[in-house]
């Protein structure tokens, strides 16, 4: 990061890490097929600018709608007056020899006294058409609203999981040293460390301990092989309609198109993780183990996931390089430090 900050040339960065985007970028390009548009400022500033634009458009749209309602009320009155005026100007029902009344009607027509209602109606209808055209020209992009929920359930005891101190072999003579661990039913733990430090090894160890203690957990590893991926898709396609509808709503909120997903024979790694998360959410887990949850997600999907995990009642243990994501979803910080061949979990 420091090297890129010191670079004085022109740079183009593709990234889903909000801290990096904020630290390095002065303008932001948003890809929203079939369009791409640029906003000034880093990610956070440009998001605020777009939100202001959206609010202004929404305000303009609501103002035009109110204007149309008022104009239509006025037009209805003018239409009624114009209709009455037409009846008054009509010579039907007058006797053939009633020249005096006919002369008065001719005078009204020439002077345009009763025709003003008709002209007023035409003006109102023209203003209504312009206001409706203004509304048609206002394009408000659909935004992600983070409405997915992860209906986890808090474990009935204060202590959710206890593990003894242990040493895990990692290959190449490396060892991961774990202290005695007590995980509470309301704990929300973020784990970070360098690549290869043993984070996923530790998460696999926790998963096995949870299985041994028969806890209701949702575990989403960093990588899921093709065999399991196809099995997950098969599980989805055989679900009851109600469960599938709920699941596809979650998938949609996370940025994937349900129809395309159901038509595929082998979902992508990102889609597989979304499916596994959605399936697991239906079981009300007591603990969610999530290894790099932001992998394969775009920023709106990441923020939707972030909101959902922050609100769940289940305990959380999350591995992530995205510090902002961990700040929003966890309360405790665990770190794996490396000293020679020994890797040590620091709680």
N, C-alpha and C positions, 0 to 999 in steps of 0.2 A: 504493500500500500504506500509506504513512504517513497519508494522508487518512482511509482506512478505519479505521486503528488509533486515530485521534483521534476518530472518530465515537462519540457517547455514546448513540445510540438503539438500537433493535432492528434487527438485520440478518439477512437470509437469503441465504446465498451458495451458489451452485451452481458447483463448480469441480473440476477434476481435477489441479490443481497442489498437491502436498503441502506445499510451503513456505508457500504462501499460506493454505491451510487451517490449518496449525499456528500461523501468526502471528496469525490473526484469530478463530478459532472457539473457543468454550468448550463447545459441545455439537455432536454430529454425528448427523445423520439418515441411515440407510442404507436405500436402496430395494432391496428384494429381492422383486419381485412374486410372490404377491399381498400381501406384507407390507411394512410400513415400521416401523423400530424406531429408538429414540434411545439413544445412549450419551453419558455425560458426558465432557468433555474434547475436545481438538482431535483431528485425524485420527490422529496417531501414538499418543496416549494411548488413544483409543477402540479402536484396532486391538489394542493390548496387552491391554485389558480383555476384548475379545471372544475373544482367543486363550486367556486364562486361563479364561474361561467354557467354551470348547470343550474345553480340557484337563480341566477338572473334570467335564464331562459324559462325556467319554471314559473317565475314571477310574471314575466311578460305573457306567457301562455295563459295563466290564470286571469290576468288583467283583461286580455282580449276576450276570454270566455265570458267574463262579467259584462264587458261592453256589448257583446253580441246579445246576451239575454235582455239587457236594457233596450237595445235598438229594436229587438223583436217585439218587445212590449209596446214600444212607441209605434212600430210599424203596424201592429194589430189595430191600435186605436186609429191611426191614419187610414188604414184600409176600410175600417167601419165608417169613418167620416166621408171618405171618397165614395163609398157605395151609396151612402145617404144622399150625397151631392148629385150623383148620377141619376138617382131616382127623382130628385127635385128638378133636374134639368130636362127630364124626359117630358115630351108633349103627349105621351100616351094618356088617354083618359080625358083629354080636353076636347070640348066640342069643336066642331068644324068652324063655327062662327065666333069662337071665343078668342077674338083677335087681340084683346087687351092682355090676357095671360100669356099668349104666345109671344107677344112683343117684349114682355118683361123677361121671359126665359132667354130670348135672343140677346137682350141687353146683358144678362148675367154671363152668357157664353163669351160675348165680345170683351167684357171687362175682365174676365178671368177670375171673378170673385170666388166661385165654387171650385174652380180648377186648381186652386192653391193646395187643396188637400191631396189631389193626385200627384202634384209635383213633389210635395213633402214626402209622400210614400215612395216615389222613385228615388229620392235622395237617401232615404233610410235604407232601402234595399241595396243601393250602391255601397253604402258604408258597411252594411252587413257582409257583403261579398268581399270587400277589402279586408275586413277583420278575420273572416274565415280563411282567406288566402294567407294572411300573416301566420295564423295557427298552423296551417299546412306546411309552411316553410320552416317552422321551428322543429329541429331535429334534436331530441334529447336522447343521448345514448343510454342504453340499459346499463345499469351499474350493479356490481356485486354488492349485496347487502349483508353478507355474513349471517344468513338466517338459519344455517344448518345447526342442529343441536346434537351433542353427543350425550345421550341419556344414561350416563354412568351412574352407578349406585355406590354410596359409601359403605365400606365394610362394617359389619355390625360390632366389631371389636376395635379398640384403639390401636392395637398392634396388628398390622396387616401381614408383615413378613419379617422373620428373624433368620439371619444366617451367621454361622460361625466364621471366624477368621480362616482364610484359606489362601492357597497359592495355586494359580492356574498356569499350566504350561502353554506357551504360545508358539513353540517351535523355534528353531535356530538358537537354542539355549536361553531364550528370553522367558521371563516369568512375570506374571501379573500378581501382585501381592494385595490381598483384600483384607481389610480389618473386619472385626465383628460388626454386623450391620443390623440395625433395627429400623424398619420402614413403617411409618404410621399410616392409618387409613385415610388421612387427609393430606399426606405429604405430596409435594409437587417439586420434583427434583430435576435439575438440568445437569447434564454431563457433557464436559468438553475436554479436549486434549488434541494433541497432534495426530495426524493420520498415522495409523500403525501402532498407536499407543496401547490399544487393547480395549477400546470402548465397546465394539461389537462383541468381543469375547466376553466382556463383563455382562452385557445385556443377555447373551445366550445363557450364561450361568444363572442369572436371575430368573430367566424363563424356565429353566429346568427345576429350580427351587420352587417356583410357583406351581408347576405341574405336580411335584412331589407332595405339596401341601394342599392340593386340590382347590386352588383359588380360581375364581372366575376372572380371567384376564383376557385382554386383547393385546396380542403381540404382533407388531408389524416390523419385520426385519428390513434391513437396507436393501437386500437383494432377494428376489423371489424367482426360482427357476421356472422354465417353460412348462414343465409337467404340472407343478402346483398352480401355475397361472391358468392353465386350461381347466383344471379341476375347480378353481374358484369361479370361472365363468360358467361352468356346467351347473354349479350350485345355484348361481343367480338365475339361470334360465329355467330352473325347475322350481323356483319359489312360488308360493301363493301370490295371486295378483296384488293383494293389498301390500304385502311385504316388498314385492318388486317395485311397486309404485313409490313407496317411501324411499327405497334404496336408490332408485333412479333420480329422485329429487335431489338427494345428497350428491350424486355423481354430477348432476347438472350444475349445482352450486360450486363444485370444485373444478369447473371448467371443461368438462368432457361432454360430448353429445351422446346421450343414452342410445339413440337409434343406431348410430354408427358402431357403438361399443357392442351392442347385442348382435350386430351382423358379423362381427369379426370372429375368427376362429381362435386367434391367439392375441389377447390384448397386450398392449405395450407395457413396459415396466411401470410407468406412471399410472396407467389405467388399472393395472393389477393391484397396486397399493391402495388406490381409491376404492376399488371394489372390496378389498379385504377390510379396509377401515369401515366401509358402509355396512358390511355383513356383521362385523364385530359390534357395531353400535346397536344392533337389534337385540343383543344379548345382555345389555345393561352391565358391563364389566365393572368390577371393583378396582381394577388396576389396569392402566394402559401403559404398555412398554412400546416406545416408538423410536426407531433408529433412523435418524435423518428424515423427519416428516416433510421437509420442504423440497426434497429431491423430486424432480420431474413436475413441479408445480409452477405456474406463473404467479406474478405478484398478487393479483386479485384473489386467486385461489389460496395462496399462502395466508392472506389476511382473513379470509373466510375460515380456514382451518384454525388459525390463531384464536379467533373469537370463540369458536366452538370449544376448543380445548381449554381455554381460560374459564369457560362457564360450566364445564362438566363437574359432577360431584365425585367422580372416580379419582383415585390417586394417580399421579403421573410420574413417569420416569422417561425423560426425553434426551436423546443424544442429538446434538445439532451444532453446526459451525455458525449458525445464524444467531448472533448474540441478541438482536432485537426480538427475535421470535422467543427465545428463552426468557427474556425479561418480561414479556407479556403473558407467558403461560406457566412459569415456574417461580418458586420462592427460595429454594435451596440450590446451592451451587457446588457440585462435585467435580473434581479435576483429577486427571490421571497424569502424574509426573513421571518422567523417565530419567533414570540414573544408571548409565551403563546398560547391562542386560536386565536390570530390574525395573519394572514398571509398577508404580504404587498408586492406589486410589486414595485421594485426599478428600475427606468429607468435611 
